[in-house]
Amino acid sequence: MVTSFARIYTTDLDALLAARAMLGSPSTGGRRFALPDRGLQVMITDDTVIVAGDEDALAAVRDTQITWLVDDLDGALTALRPRIERIVAPPTRVPTGRNATVRLGDVQVELVQWDET
């Protein structure tokens, strides 16, 4: 199974959430967490990953164009192996589970396997 999440990059997460709320989108209820070692805040809504930080912190992740939620990260990496040009970030533990970032041709994809918690 693959679920796709659009990605938005911003230097002001609270302002972006307030703007979404003005259009009827709840500003709470998603998963929100910090990645302090990377200087980032992340908010996951029903269909969007919002990544916030200063320009330097965002520069390190801005090339990633889409997030794919997968049931099995290792299985997804194995299945995609013939198409992976480069592993940008190997499998890593993150607050939501595990992720990896790969380059598939001209598209950079974050693969995420969520923990059941």
C-alpha positions, 0 to 999 in steps of 0.5 A: 500500500502506498499513500501519497502526501504533498509536501509544503515548506515554510519558515512559519508553521503557525502562520500557515496553519492559521491560514488553513484554519481560515479556510476550514481546515483544522489546525490541530488533530494531525501529528506534529513533532520537532526534529531538533537535531535538524532544526525542523518542525513537522505537521502531518495532516490528512494529505500533507506533510508541512515542514517548517524551519529556517531557510538553512534547515529547509535547504537540507530537505527541500529537494524531497518532492513527495512523501509515500507512506508504505506498510513495510519500509524495507520491502519498499526499498527492496521493490524499488531497488532497480529504480533507485539512483541514490539513497539520499538518507538511509533508513532512520528512526523518526518520531512517527516510525522509520523513514528513508529518502531515495532518488528515483530519476528526477524525483526525490521521495521520502518513504515512511513506515509509521509505527502502530502507536 
